[in-house]
Amino acid sequence: MSNQRDLGASGIETPPLILGGNVFGWTADKATSFAVLDRFAEAGGALVDTADVYSAWVAGHQGGESETIIGEWLRQSGKRGQVKIATKVGMLDGEGGTKLAPARIAAACDASLKRLGVETIDLYFAHQDDEDVPQEEVLAAFDRLIQAGKVQAIGASNFHAMRLKSALDIATRDGLPRYRALQNEYHLLSRHKYEGELQDLCVEYNIGCVPFYGLASGYLTGKYRSEADLGKSVRGGRMTAFMEAKGPAMLAAMDDIAAETGATLAQIALAWLAAQPGVTAPIASATSVAQAEELLGCWNVALTRAQLDRLTAVGA
C-alpha cells in the first residue's frame, strides 16, 4: 500500500492508523472484536496494539483478556502473516515480580505469547518506566527475548525524555537493544507528554511515536459538546476538564475544517497527529465496525499546512 510508513527502525511498516485493542473483551465483546479486526485487516491495517494488563480493571477480569481475543482471531482468520502485534509488559504484576523486574519481563512475555498464540511479539513495550530496576537490567532482559526469537523490537511507553535518553545511551554503550518506538499520550488538547525533548529524541534517533488517547477519550469526535452529553458513555466523566479549557474552541476549529474537507472530527484529529514530526501512526480503538470504518477514513484525509497550523494554534 502506498500509505505505508516505517515505524522507526523497528522493521515494521504500518499505514497511519494502529488499531487499539484495549476495548477487546471489555466494551467490545468477542464477536464485535472479531468483526472490527476483520474490517481493519480487510482495509489493509497492519498493526494491532494491546497489553497484558487489558482489561484487568474490569470486575472479574485478571488481565490478558484482550490478548486472548486477538489470539483467537489470529487463529481463526489466518491473518497472522498480514497483521503484526504490539503488546506490553510492566503494569500487570505476576510471576517473576512487578513492573520491569527482569524475571517479570521473561514470565510476562511467555504468558503473552501463549495467549496470542504466536511465536514472536513484533513490538514489545515497556508499558511504564520502572526506576527501581537499573535500565541496564531491563534492556538486558529484553535482549534475551530478542536473542531467543520471542520479540522482534522493543518500545517505551509513558517515558519521560531524560529516561528515554539514558536508555538510548546505555543501549549504545553496552550493545543492548534500543527502544524503536514511543507510546505516550498525545492529542490536540494534550501535547506536553510528547512535544519538546521527547519529540526531538524521536526525530533524532528514528524512534516511531505511536500516540494513544488520540481522540481524547472521545471528546475530539464532537460527541460531548454540553453537560447533557456526559452521560453518553462510561468515559463521560473525563470530559469536563476539556469542556472547561480549550475543548470548545478546538471543536469549533475542527467543525470549520470538517466543512472544508468533508472529513469527520475523529478523522481530522487523527490526521493532525499523523502529520506531526516523529509520529508514525496514532492508535485508536473501535467498539463497532461503523466506528472502525470511520477511523480508517483518516488514511485518506490530507490536511493542508494552513489547516494543520490552525489546529496547532488553538491548542497551543
N, C-alpha and C positions, 0 to 999 in steps of 0.2 A: 504493500500500500504506500502511496506517495506521502501520506501524513505520518509515517513512522519517524520516531525520534530516538536517538541514543540516550539511554538512562545513564548519564555519566560514563564512566569506564567500566560499567558492570557487565558489559557484553549482552545486555538486554535491550531490545527495541520495543517501543510502545507508541501507539497513537496518543494524542494529548488528552487522554482521559484514562484513569485507572479505576476499576470497579472496587468499591469498598465492600468488604464482607462483614462488617460489624453487625449488620442487621440480620444476617442469616441465622435462623434458629431463635431469633428474638422477635423483632417486629415483622419479619418475613418468615412464614412457615416453610417447610421443606419444599412443597410443591411450587410456591411462589419463588423461592430462592432458585430452584432449578429453572423456572421459566425466565427469570431475569438473567441468569448465567447463560442460558441458551441464546437469548437475544443479543447479549453482549458479544458472545463468541461469533454469532452469525454476522454481526456488523463488522467484525474484524478486530474486536478487542483482544488485547494480548497479555494483560497483567491484572490479576486479582489480588487484592491486599486483605490480609486477615491477621489474626494474632491468637496466641494460645489462650489469652485471657477473655476472648469474646465467647460467650457473654456471661461471665461469672457474676456480674452484678445483678442478674435476674434471680429471683427466688426460685430455688430448686435446681439452679444450674451450678456447674462447678468449673466452667471454662472448657474450651475445646469444642463447643457446640458448632461454631461457625466452620472450623477446620473439618469437622466430621461431615457436615453437609457438603462442603466443597469436595471432599474426598469421594463421597458417594456420587456426586455429579461427574467428577472426572472419570470414574469407572464406568458409569452408565452412558456417558456421552461420547467417550473415546476421544476427548478433545485435549488430552494432556500434551500432545505434540504441538498444539496451537497456542494454548494458554499457559502462561507461566504464573508461578505463585510466590507472593511475598508473605512472610509471616514474621512473628516477633516473639522475643523472649525478654523477661525482665519485670513483668507486672503480676505474674501468676506464680506464687510460691508453691513448692512441692518437693519432690525427690531431689536431693542434692543441695537444698537450701533455698535461699531467697535471691531475688533480683538477678545480678550478673555474677554470682559466685560461679567459678569455673565448673564445678560439679553440677550446678543447676543448669547451666547452659547445655552441657552434654546430655543430661537427662531430658530436658525440655525439648531439645532438638529431636531426640529419638521418639518422644511422645507425639510431636507434631508430624513427623514423617509417617508414623503409624496411622494417625487419624486421617492424614491427607492421602495416604496410600501411594506415596511417591518415593523414589529413591533419593532425590535431590531437591532441596529447597532452593529455588532460583535466587531469592534475595531474602536474607535473614537479618532482621533488625534487632539491635539493642533497643528495647521499647522505651527505656528511660536510662539516664545516666545512673551510675552507682559509684559514688565517691568512696565507699567502704572497701572497694576492691581495686588494687592497682591496675591502671589501664593496660600495663604490660601483660598481666594475667588474663584480663578479659580478651585482649586481641590474640593471645596465645591459645585460649580456649576456642575462639572462632577459627584460628588457623588449623587446629587439629580437625575440626569438622570439614574444612575445605580440603585438607590433605586426604581425608577419608572419603571424599566424594559426596558427603552429605549436604554440603552447601556450596553454591556457586559463587555468590558475592555477598558482602555484608553492608549494612546500612546503620545509621544512627537516627534515633527518634527522640524528640524532646531534649535535645542537647543545646547547651549554650556555646557561644563561639569559642571561648577560651578552652573549654574541654574538648571540643572537636579539633581545634588546632593542636592541642597537646597530643591527642590520639594520632593525628596525622604525623606529627613529628616522631613519636615513638615508633610508629609503623615503619617510617623511613629509616630510623636509626637501627632498629632491631630486625629488619627484614620481615616484618609481620604484615598481614593483610590490611589494606586501607579501607575505611568506610567509603563506599562508592555512591551512596545515596543518603539524603537527609529527609526525614519526615517530621516536620514541625507544623504547628498551627499557622495558617496564613490565609487571609481573605481580605476583601476590600475594606472591612471595618476593623481588622486587627492585623497590623503589619509589623509590629515591633519584635515578634518572635522569629522573624526571618530577615527583614531588611537591615542593612548595615553590615556589621562584621561577618555574620553568617553568610549572607548573600555573596559578599566579596570572596569568602573562602570557597563557596560552591563554584563560583566562576573561575577562580584561580586554579583550583585543584580538580576541575571537571567532575564535580560531585552533582549528581542529578537530584534536584529538590522535587519531592512529590508531596505537596502540602495536603493536610487534612483540614476538615471544617471549612472547605472552600465555599460553601453556601451559608456559612454562619448558622449552622444547625437549622437551616431552612428559612432564616429571615430574609436572605437575599433572593429568595424566589418570589417575594412580594406577598407571601401568604399571610403575614402578620403585619397589618397596617394600623390596627387600633387595639385598644384594650379588649374589645369584644372578640378579637381573633385569637386571644391567648389560649383559649380552651380547645383549639383545633387539634392539638396533639400533645403527647407527653412532654414535648420539648418547649411548650408554650411559655413556661416559667422563665426560660432563659432569654426571652425576647425583650423584656422590659429595659434592660441596660442599653440595647441597641436603639430602642424607641426614644430613650431619653437623651441619646447622644447624636451621632451623625447619621443614624439609620434613615430617618425620613428624607433627609437631603440626598442621601445616596440613592434611595429608591426613586426619587424624582428624576435624578440624572439618568438612572437606568431606564426609567419609563421613556424618556426622550430618545435614548439610543435604541430602545426596542421599536419605537415608532419609525426610526430611520432605517433600521436593518431588517425588521420582521422577526428578529430573534426573541426568545423568551428571556426573562430576567435571569433565570438559572444559567442559561447558555451564555449570557453576557458575563456573568460573574466568573464562570469557568474559563471563558476565552480571555478575560483580562489576566487571570492567573497564568494561563499557558503562555502569555506574551511577556511575562516578567523575566529578567535576566536570571539564569541559573535554574529556572523551573523547567522540568521535563514534562510533567503532567500532573494536574490536580487529581486527588482521589475524591470520588463521590459515590454514595450508596443509593440504592433504589429499592423501594418496597413494593413495586409493581412493574409490570412490563411497560406500562404507559410512562412511568417515571424514567425508566431506563431509556426509552425511546427519546424522551426529551433531552436527557443528559447527553446521549450520543450525538445529538444535533450540534453540540458545542464544537465538534470537529470541523463543521462547515461554516463557522462564524469567524469572519476575518474583520476585526475591528480596525478602523483607521487609527493612525497615530493621534489625530485630534480627539477621537473618541476615547482612546486609552488615557490620554492626558487629562481629559475632563474627569474621568472616574478617579484617577490618581489624586487630582487636586481636591476633590470633595472629601476624600478620606484622609487627607494629609493632616 
